[in-house]
Amino acid sequence: MSTNLCLTVNESWRPLGVDNSSGLTNTPGDYPLLYQVISVIIGVVIFLVGMLGNILVIVVVCRTKCMLTPTNCYLLSLSVADCLVLLSATLPSIPEPFFHTGEWPWGRVTCSLLVFLQYLGVQASSLSITMFTIERYIAVCHPMKAQRMCTVQRAKRIIIAIWIFTTLYCAPWLGLTAVVPNPRTGVSQCVHRLERGKYLAYYLTDLIAFYIVPLLVSGVLYVLIARILFINTIPRSKSQEQQCAKDRCRIKTSTSSSRKQVVRMLIVIFGVFAILWMPYRVMVVYNSFASVKYRDPWFLLFCRIMVYINSAINPILYNAMSVKFRRAFQNILCCAVGKLNHGSDAYTEYTTDQKRGAARLNKRAGGMEKSYLLMPPNKQGKNLSMESITLTESDGGKVAI
């Protein structure tokens, strides 16, 4: 039950480290044209949208001071993990339907590295989702502890621990793959070194530790969060309501609304993770134990697309459900567009402003100005000060301003 994501494999050929539990016997060249076109188009769209969105999340959290919160640190970790999945699984799968011989042209190192990165991205994303759920549970249900436990520095240490642990956990895959010649065609192919049955214990551990347990833990914690945040309300008497100042009540209401918005977004992320991974997980469990494997290539393509969408959809959810993320995205994009127009706009803005300033100075000097010197903007695009302008009078003298 591997989490490897390139599912176009047969019993003897397992490109990019895919386990045989998927059960597909077709080689890439056997796929019809419609399959090839759909697979490539969807793969390209998911890859481009996912990479752009996740990189934007990373830039927003790193460059926007107000966005650097414990929860957003975990979302940044999730975006890095999703980028790994997109680069190591989605991108290599795009040309795969057109490899008629199934040849692996990129060498043994790339074979091992891509399998390792696939596992690393999937496991790190699962743990990141679990940890931001725990962080939100502490913040909402234990606010006194949250002041000490839910800090950015603590989140950074936990994220470092997540990546160290998952790197060590996935490291064996660097030695469990090989590039060997296919006995039927003679071409070099990226395969597992051992038979599928010898990986079964590892796959079961992987399924339980990085899918079932995170789902159970997150599900229980979100129920507890919902009881506090959405269900339980503290009744107030009329006298208490009168004693509560309007500004203070407004602040509490705003804080509660903001918390609910964040929790709703995280619940959706958790739900999307559970739903999009489920078809693939169910399929590999079934094929690992069934005497007759399920081999439909279209269903396998569907499973693969669901997994890839999981790595690309989160930035879209942030933009749709979080006002802060949406504003931060807009600011970053506006800055990027502004830099593109900076070179042409800077000089125009500079000359307009300085001409007005020179005209005012000319008026003060009694109208004796014949000409003035305008300097271009500096490298930073900032206007030079008025001290750099020299007005030339009609009698040849200079007035330094």
C-alpha angles and dihedrals in degrees: 000000000000125000090219108132109207101089104178098107142127133204096279102026120063110169118197092011098294117166120236092239089093087070100206113151100183119104116223093257091059094066117107121244093254090056091049094049095046093045094050097043094047091044093052093047094048092047096049096043093044097048094046093047097045093046088051090053091051092049093046095051094043098045103034110075096199090053094059098102130139092255093049090050088061090046088053089053089049091052092051090050091048090051089055091052092048093048098043101036113016097042097048091046094059098078093031098098089060096054097103094178096040090232120168104218101175103073137244097290093057090045093055094039095053093049090049093048092048091056093041094053094047096047094044092050091051093051092044090055091049093049097050087050090054090046092053091047091055092044094051104032100032106031094165092056090043092069088064103030106034101066132131093242092052091048090052091052091049091049091051089051091050093054094044091050095046091046091054092043093052097038095094089069089070087070100032097071131071142176109238135162117264108245092221102043104019094227122131114259137181109244144156114269093222135046120270094252092061091059095051097098091049091049092050091050089048093050095048099040099042104031116017098039094045090049093050095044094045093044093053093045093050090052089054091046091050091052090057100036106034107020111029113070125173110234116227128206120229091255091052091050091052092049092053109092117232095238093048092050090049091053092050092048091049092049092049092048091049092050092049091051092052093046092049090053093049092048089053091049090051092047093049090050092051096046100042094048095044100081092053094043092049092047096052092045090052094046092047093062105022119100090216111044124218104245108172107140094204092056090048089051089050091052092049093049091051091054092048092048088054089062094048106039103066097081088052089053091049091052093046099045107028121067091194093052091045092053092045091050090050092049093050092047092047090051090050092050090045092055090053090055094038099095096054097036097047097064093043092051091045097051093046093051095044094047089056091049092048091050090054091049091048090053091052091049092058099259095290095129117119099172143349134209119237117197120208119248119278124252092273090057093242122139116254117244122259088253090077093061120093120195117209117215127210094250093059096255123125130226111204111209 
